[in-house]
Amino acid sequence: NEMDEKYMSVLKSCVLNPEIMKEQGKKLKVVYTPLHGTGNTIVEKLLKELGMENVYVVPEQKEPNGNFPTVDYPNPEDPKAFKLALELAKKVDADVVLATDPDADRLGIYAKDTKTGEYMNYTGNMSALLIAEYRISQMKEKGILPSDGMFITTIVSSELAKAIAKYYGLTCIEVLTGFKNIGAVMRKAEENKDKTYVFGFEESYGCLIRDYARDKDGIAAVMALCEAACFYASKGKTLWDAMIDIYEKYGYYKEAQVSI
């Protein structure tokens, strides 16, 4: 518990617009599933403390269970893993549907497109870059974006990362796949005291919103996505609108995976 509290206080310090989260958190509806993994030891409590009043955790998948009785493959990259979460989302009319993998370092999302009523699936590139654009634009607006900031991506991740980094004057560093390589760049920058970490991600549904860790963090990503959803809701937009806005701003990017 003591470690959990320390961790949650670090995450709360990463929130850029706590007042908007409290205000919009009264209305915004979020469905979340930890897919029988560890995520809900923190997520539900953290979101409630930040003011998210309508968090619905998929009851059948709430408790940790290594046999994963309700999913064939407990991976948020697999749309089939969202079956129960999407059913619950339709029932409660949720705005956002989130799933973390069993060890809660990766996040998958669906967001409602109010124009069609459909829940739109985001790739790992899309969700990470939505968080990145939200956080970096807000840091810039608040005057807290470091002038020596770096945005770390991997060779298989979306090229959109480079466009966002360029727009905000960040150094974009591309590494081989695996978050340990992002962590290695962070450590080197710390030792050399020459660059400040702003954001890092890889297309396989993992990102890290600040430099308190050396691995991707699905719980921080859940929090950041809920914050972004609240922020865009305050502007009368959904997360899907926000994604389209990003494409309109930087150009349309589409990525796909081929499994050989």
C-alpha positions as CSV (number, residue, x, y, z in Angstrom):
1,N,0.0,0.0,0.0
2,E,2.8,2.4,0.9
3,M,4.4,1.9,-2.5
4,D,1.0,2.3,-4.3
5,E,0.5,5.6,-2.5
6,K,3.9,6.8,-3.6
7,Y,3.3,5.8,-7.1
8,M,-0.2,7.4,-7.2
9,S,1.2,10.7,-5.9
10,V,3.8,10.7,-8.7
11,L,1.1,10.1,-11.3
12,K,-1.1,12.8,-9.9
13,S,1.8,15.2,-10.1
14,C,1.8,14.5,-13.9
15,V,-1.7,15.8,-14.5
16,L,-1.7,19.1,-16.4
17,N,-5.3,20.2,-16.0
18,P,-6.6,18.8,-12.7
19,E,-9.5,21.3,-12.5
20,I,-10.8,20.3,-15.9
21,M,-10.6,16.6,-14.9
22,K,-12.7,17.3,-11.8
23,E,-15.2,19.3,-13.7
24,Q,-15.6,17.0,-16.8
25,G,-15.2,13.9,-14.7
26,K,-18.7,14.4,-13.3
27,K,-20.1,13.7,-16.8
28,L,-17.6,11.6,-18.7
29,K,-18.2,7.9,-18.7
30,V,-15.3,5.4,-18.8
31,V,-15.4,1.6,-19.1
32,Y,-12.2,-0.1,-18.0
33,T,-11.0,-3.7,-17.9
34,P,-7.8,-5.0,-16.4
35,L,-8.4,-8.3,-18.4
36,H,-8.0,-10.3,-15.1
37,G,-4.6,-8.6,-14.6
38,T,-3.1,-6.2,-12.1
39,G,-4.4,-2.9,-13.5
40,N,-7.4,-2.4,-11.2
41,T,-5.3,-2.5,-8.0
42,I,-4.6,1.2,-8.9
43,V,-6.8,2.4,-11.8
44,E,-10.3,2.7,-10.3
45,K,-9.0,4.3,-7.1
46,L,-6.7,6.7,-9.0
47,L,-9.4,7.9,-11.4
48,K,-11.9,8.4,-8.6
49,E,-9.4,10.5,-6.6
50,L,-8.8,12.6,-9.7
51,G,-12.5,13.3,-10.0
52,M,-13.7,10.7,-12.5
53,E,-17.1,9.8,-11.1
54,N,-18.4,7.4,-13.7
55,V,-15.8,4.6,-14.0
56,Y,-17.3,1.2,-14.8
57,V,-15.0,-1.7,-14.4
58,V,-16.0,-4.9,-16.3
59,P,-17.2,-7.1,-13.4
60,E,-16.3,-10.4,-14.9
61,Q,-12.7,-9.3,-15.5
62,K,-12.1,-7.2,-12.4
63,E,-10.3,-9.7,-10.2
64,P,-6.8,-11.0,-11.0
65,N,-6.9,-14.5,-12.4
66,G,-4.0,-16.1,-14.2
67,N,-6.3,-18.5,-16.0
68,F,-8.0,-15.6,-17.9
69,P,-11.4,-17.3,-17.9
70,T,-13.2,-14.8,-20.1
71,V,-10.6,-14.1,-22.8
72,D,-8.7,-16.4,-25.2
73,Y,-5.8,-13.9,-25.4
74,P,-5.6,-11.2,-22.7
75,N,-4.0,-8.6,-25.0
76,P,-5.4,-5.1,-25.6
77,E,-4.0,-5.3,-29.1
78,D,-6.6,-7.9,-30.0
79,P,-10.1,-6.5,-30.6
80,K,-11.6,-9.7,-29.3
81,A,-10.3,-8.9,-25.8
82,F,-12.7,-5.9,-25.8
83,K,-15.9,-8.0,-26.2
84,L,-17.2,-7.6,-22.6
85,A,-16.0,-4.1,-22.2
86,L,-17.7,-3.0,-25.4
87,E,-20.9,-4.7,-24.4
88,L,-20.8,-2.8,-21.0
89,A,-20.0,0.4,-22.9
90,K,-23.1,0.2,-25.0
91,K,-25.2,-0.5,-22.0
92,V,-24.0,2.5,-20.0
93,D,-23.4,4.7,-23.1
94,A,-19.6,5.2,-22.3
95,D,-17.5,7.8,-24.0
96,V,-14.2,5.9,-23.7
97,V,-13.4,2.1,-23.4
98,L,-10.0,1.2,-21.9
99,A,-8.2,-2.1,-21.4
100,T,-4.8,-2.8,-19.9
101,D,-2.8,-6.0,-20.4
102,P,-2.2,-8.4,-17.4
103,D,0.9,-6.6,-16.1
104,A,-0.7,-3.2,-16.9
105,D,2.1,-1.7,-19.0
106,R,0.1,-1.5,-22.2
107,L,-3.2,0.2,-23.0
108,G,-5.8,-0.4,-25.7
109,I,-8.6,2.0,-26.4
110,Y,-11.9,2.5,-28.2
111,A,-13.6,6.0,-28.2
112,K,-17.1,6.8,-29.2
113,D,-17.7,8.8,-32.4
114,T,-20.8,10.6,-31.5
115,K,-21.6,11.4,-35.2
116,T,-22.0,7.7,-36.0
117,G,-22.5,6.2,-32.5
118,E,-19.7,3.7,-33.3
119,Y,-16.9,2.8,-30.9
120,M,-13.7,3.5,-32.9
121,N,-10.6,1.3,-32.4
122,Y,-7.3,3.0,-31.9
123,T,-3.9,1.4,-32.7
124,G,-1.1,1.8,-30.3
125,N,0.4,4.5,-32.5
126,M,-2.9,6.5,-32.4
127,S,-3.5,6.3,-28.7
128,A,0.1,7.2,-27.8
129,L,0.2,10.1,-30.2
130,L,-3.2,11.4,-29.0
131,I,-1.7,11.5,-25.5
132,A,1.5,13.0,-26.8
133,E,-0.2,15.8,-28.7
134,Y,-2.4,16.6,-25.7
135,R,0.4,16.7,-23.2
136,I,2.9,18.5,-25.3
137,S,0.5,21.2,-26.6
138,Q,-0.6,21.8,-23.0
139,M,3.0,22.0,-21.7
140,K,3.7,24.5,-24.5
141,E,0.6,26.6,-23.6
142,K,1.5,26.6,-19.9
143,G,5.1,27.6,-20.7
144,I,6.6,24.4,-19.2
145,L,7.8,22.6,-22.3
146,P,11.6,22.2,-21.9
147,S,13.6,23.9,-24.7
148,D,15.9,20.9,-24.7
149,G,13.0,18.4,-24.8
150,M,13.2,15.0,-26.5
151,F,10.5,12.8,-27.9
152,I,11.6,9.2,-28.2
153,T,10.1,6.8,-30.7
154,T,11.1,3.4,-32.3
155,I,11.9,2.4,-35.9
156,V,8.6,0.6,-36.3
157,S,6.4,3.3,-34.8
158,S,4.3,5.9,-36.6
159,E,6.1,8.7,-38.6
160,L,3.6,11.1,-37.2
161,A,5.8,11.2,-34.1
162,K,8.4,13.1,-36.1
163,A,5.9,15.6,-37.3
164,I,4.6,16.3,-33.8
165,A,8.2,16.6,-32.4
166,K,9.2,19.0,-35.3
167,Y,6.1,21.2,-34.7
168,Y,6.9,21.7,-31.0
169,G,10.7,22.1,-31.5
170,L,11.5,18.8,-29.7
171,T,14.4,16.6,-30.7
172,C,13.0,13.3,-32.1
173,I,15.2,10.3,-31.2
174,E,14.5,7.0,-33.0
175,V,15.6,3.7,-31.3
176,L,15.3,0.0,-32.0
177,T,12.2,-1.7,-30.7
178,G,11.9,-2.5,-27.0
179,F,11.3,0.0,-24.2
180,K,14.7,-0.7,-22.7
181,N,16.2,1.2,-25.6
182,I,14.0,4.2,-24.8
183,G,15.1,3.8,-21.1
184,A,18.8,3.8,-22.3
185,V,18.4,7.1,-24.0
186,M,16.8,8.6,-20.9
187,R,19.6,7.4,-18.7
188,K,22.3,8.8,-21.1
189,A,20.5,12.2,-21.2
190,E,20.4,12.2,-17.4
191,E,24.1,11.4,-17.1
192,N,25.1,14.0,-19.8
193,K,22.5,16.5,-18.5
194,D,21.9,17.6,-22.1
195,K,18.3,16.7,-22.8
196,T,15.0,16.5,-21.0
197,Y,12.6,13.6,-21.5
198,V,9.1,14.7,-22.6
199,F,7.5,11.6,-24.1
200,G,8.3,8.2,-25.4
201,F,6.3,5.4,-27.0
202,E,6.3,2.3,-29.2
203,E,3.6,1.1,-31.5
204,S,2.9,-2.0,-29.4
205,Y,0.5,0.0,-27.2
206,G,3.1,1.3,-24.7
207,C,4.1,4.8,-23.7
208,L,5.7,6.7,-20.8
209,I,4.4,10.2,-20.0
210,R,7.2,11.4,-17.8
211,D,10.7,10.3,-16.6
212,Y,9.7,8.7,-13.2
213,A,10.1,5.1,-14.7
214,R,12.2,3.3,-17.3
215,D,9.4,1.2,-18.8
216,K,6.1,1.8,-20.5
217,D,3.2,2.4,-18.0
218,G,-0.3,1.5,-18.9
219,I,-1.8,3.0,-15.7
220,A,-0.3,6.4,-16.4
221,A,-1.6,6.0,-20.0
222,V,-5.1,5.4,-18.7
223,M,-4.9,8.5,-16.5
224,A,-3.5,10.6,-19.3
225,L,-6.1,9.4,-21.8
226,C,-8.9,10.2,-19.3
227,E,-7.4,13.6,-18.7
228,A,-7.3,14.2,-22.5
229,A,-10.9,13.0,-22.8
230,C,-11.9,15.5,-20.1
231,F,-10.0,18.4,-21.8
232,Y,-11.5,17.8,-25.2
233,A,-14.9,17.3,-23.7
234,S,-14.5,20.8,-22.2
235,K,-14.1,22.0,-25.8
236,G,-17.1,20.1,-27.0
237,K,-15.1,17.4,-28.6
238,T,-14.7,13.6,-28.3
239,L,-11.4,11.7,-28.4
240,W,-12.3,10.7,-31.9
241,D,-12.7,14.3,-32.9
242,A,-9.3,15.0,-31.3
243,M,-7.7,12.2,-33.4
244,I,-9.2,13.6,-36.6
245,D,-7.9,17.1,-35.6
246,I,-4.4,15.7,-35.3
247,Y,-4.6,14.2,-38.8
248,E,-6.0,17.5,-40.1
249,K,-3.1,19.3,-38.5
250,Y,-0.2,17.1,-39.5
251,G,-1.5,15.0,-42.4
252,Y,-3.1,11.6,-42.4
253,Y,-0.9,8.6,-41.3
254,K,-2.0,5.0,-41.4
255,E,0.0,2.1,-40.1
256,A,-0.6,-1.6,-40.2
257,Q,1.2,-4.7,-38.9
258,V,2.0,-7.8,-40.9
259,S,2.6,-11.0,-38.9
260,I,5.0,-13.3,-40.7
